[in-house]
Amino acid sequence: MAMSLRYTCESCGFTVEGWDDGNPYVGYENGDRDYYYHPISESEVFEMIMKKGLNELRRGNALDHICMNCESITMLDPYHDKMVCRKCKGTELIETYEMGGKSCPKCEGKMDMGKMGAIS
């Protein structure tokens, strides 16, 4: 099961939701990724790979990161991706699930410690 926390800026009300489990994927040698979410069986993942017709390079988990420069959310795998915002190319990124107590990317206020959001 996955759980989200909703963080809100104590000054301006800006809100961001962070999920605790990330976005699992299969990566291919051409750079493409297929993301898969629970519930999914190993055989369904294998079937997804076979439909693609490409060699699997690796499996990973891309976490949602918020850019502190432009406020966009970017899915990045910290073990395999350059930690760079895809929108503005900024490098000041924070995992969305770790926003509690951090500076607000919108106004520099302080984010609260988070309230429980969705569970899936």
Backbone hydrogen bonds, N-H to C=O, Kabsch-Sander energy under -0.5 kcal/mol:
donor,donor_aa,acceptor,acceptor_aa,energy
4,S,118,A,-2.5
5,L,18,G,-2.6
6,R,115,K,-3.1
7,Y,5,L,-0.6
7,Y,16,V,-3.1
9,C,14,F,-2.8
10,E,110,K,-3.1
13,G,9,C,-1.0
16,V,7,Y,-2.3
18,G,5,L,-2.9
20,D,3,M,-2.4
23,N,62,A,-1.8
25,Y,60,G,-2.4
26,V,34,D,-2.3
27,G,58,R,-3.6
28,Y,32,D,-2.3
29,E,55,N,-1.5
31,G,28,Y,-2.2
34,D,26,V,-2.2
35,Y,33,R,-0.5
36,Y,24,P,-2.2
45,V,41,S,-1.9
46,F,42,E,-2.4
47,E,43,S,-2.3
48,M,44,E,-2.1
49,I,45,V,-2.0
50,M,46,F,-2.4
51,K,47,E,-2.1
52,K,48,M,-1.3
53,G,49,I,-1.1
54,L,49,I,-0.7
57,L,27,G,-3.2
58,R,27,G,-1.6
60,G,25,Y,-2.0
62,A,23,N,-2.4
63,L,61,N,-0.6
63,L,76,L,-2.7
65,H,74,T,-2.4
66,I,94,I,-3.1
67,C,72,S,-2.5
68,M,66,I,-0.5
68,M,92,E,-2.9
71,E,67,C,-1.9
74,T,65,H,-2.9
76,L,63,L,-2.6
76,L,74,T,-0.6
80,H,77,D,-1.6
81,D,77,D,-3.1
84,V,82,K,-2.2
85,C,90,G,-3.1
89,K,85,C,-1.3
93,L,91,T,-1.3
94,I,66,I,-2.0
96,T,64,D,-2.5
98,E,95,E,-2.0
99,M,96,T,-1.3
101,G,111,M,-1.1
101,G,112,D,-0.9
102,K,99,M,-2.1
104,C,109,G,-3.2
108,E,104,C,-1.7
111,M,102,K,-3.1
112,D,8,T,-2.7
115,K,6,R,-1.9
117,G,4,S,-3.1
120,S,2,A,-2.3
